Amino acid sequence: MGETDAEVHTHQRSAHTATHDVERQVSSSNITTSTTTTTSTTTVGGEHPDAPLEDGAMRVEVLEEADSSPSTPRFIQDEGSWKRWKWVPYPVRRFCRAGVKWGKGPASPRGFKIEPLFPQVQHAPILLLDRFVPKRTHRVWLLFGYLAVWIVTFALVMRRGLADSEIEGWGLPSDIGCGAAYWSSGNECGLDGNNCRPFSGSGFAFKCPANCASYSVLNPRAVGNQEVLYEPLIVGGPSTADRDSSDAVYRGDSFICGAAVHAGVISNLQGGCGVVKLVGTQRNYASSTRNGISSYGFDSYFPLSITFEPGIDCSARDMRWPLLAISVVFSTVLSLFVTAPTTFFFTIFVGLYWTVGLATDPPTHVNIPALISRELGNFLPAMLAAWVMYDKMGVRRTLTGLTAQIEKTVLWLGGFWVGALTNHTFDFIPIQRLTPHDLEQQPGARAALAIIILVLLVIVASQIWFFRQEGRLIRYLQVYALFVTGLIVCLVLPDLKLRIHHYILALLLLPGTSMQTRPSLLYQGILLGFFVNGIARWGWDPILQTAYALQGDAQLGSPLPTILAPVIELATEGSNLTSSITFSWLAPPGVEYDGISVLVNDVERYRKYFTDDGDLSNSGNGNFTWTRKGKVADFENEYFRFAWMEGSSSEDYTKAGIWNREGEWVDMPPGPSRVRTRAEDVLDGYLSADLRRRKR
């Protein structure tokens, strides 16, 4: 109603301020509009050109005068930011600028988020949990109880598999690995095989894991003049495929578990137990195909042979498949009901790690306590790596806010299981190790690698598109530039070889899945499975290894002895014939080779050190004579291989030359055949040696 003087003064000041703001806005509008016109046509309020100018019009004229100079070409304007790169051709710089501009993505980046298909179905587990267990405290206790049931069920089933029944007369079965054998390769059993005695009259009860039919040698192993490669080393068996296993006789260097599967003593799917016996020298080992395994034949004799005791009642089985089923069921239910990404990820990671390490793909071990000890040693650093992958490499981003419970279970958890079971799911790929030597010698490895690279390129291209849409491509390209630089540095380091293990592959590719899309869910799960399988099975093998470590059981590339034409002599004694063959050789190519080793039928029968007689000047000269006695009809083919010695170690052996049953000599083909025992077989060999000490 009535206003005070202060109020009137306030209203006047507000009105003055509002008027000034309106004039300023109009003035700014005039300036903006006038810049698009010429000076000669600029007027204020439509007045005469000679009329006095307002302040806004004056500013327009000044601006026009300032902008009246010719525009600077774009390529000159850009030179300022490229002063340090003037040596780079302009087309290259323009291409780089265009690439960076494209890589920054659209002006309005969008983050991808999975919208569940059939949301009512996929949200049902969440709604069910909200209805019956609404309180957080109750959910925590429910989770702990659920995990306790998982652990107890797993332990009870595993204990059932470990509860071996005693075999009457033989005792409890001893655990052996798929590569366990009585006889080691090359000359590791010593002269005349004395380190691998006894040859007969002994045996023991054994228990094998499942899936031993796929256990193969990774480099050639000599069987006479044959070479076994990427197949189980099984020599002999029943004389025909349909014969009973009671007459199955195998050469002593055959894998015991593989031979037991071949003979039908145990199941490849479930493993099992039996009794193996030593039966001494046997000859003419038959080849056959039984139970999915093809054995090799050998048409001569060997001092140590094995067979399996028939009629053994043994209930021991490998429980990997029941244990796998338990973990799959428990992890699936957990995935359907848990939405918290931290709880979900670390629970699944731990569960799958121990399932792989104890059941589906355990490393070679002597007993269960030793296996648990080994897995614990790898588990603690694996958990640190799991946190890095979750928090720093994109797993959290992928799982946060994800409510498509069924899709998460099928894609992410399903992919996790596929990667964790790589010894079964990817076993068909003919690539054992990503080393040049393996890719060169394994049939189909190069083609398989080419297909894998093409698939990866398609996946990488699709992931690049997703990253660009989210506006994160440049940052991730910088990360991968560091990865590539590091790999290049590793490649050029002297005396070291780069080896991409399972876990290294996962760590390299995992950042490229850090988004919430359906393909990323699948890729991320598979890569995490690779990581778990690699660590639980093989441990933290270094990314850089020496050539010797990577070589495994491959040839050394050492010089081979040059064998002169042998001298064959015949002598008749009544109805028997005595025949001898004498070998001599040229001197070794270097002083480091101080002896020679000769294998006859893959058994070392002669070892000579040149300095034993004290005459260093005559190093390398000597000869070796091998004699046959008996009837001509009883003679067999015999296979001879030669290698230089360096101290107590033998170098590469030659391929086998044959002194055939007719008494003629067949020269050995060129090239080496020496194969040393690979790391897993060494441990299995120690197991076998320990069993030999304890066998009956």
Disulfide bonds with the S-S distance in Angstrom:
Cys178-Cys212 2.01
Cys189-Cys196 1.83
Cys208-Cys257 1.99
Cys273-Cys314 1.10
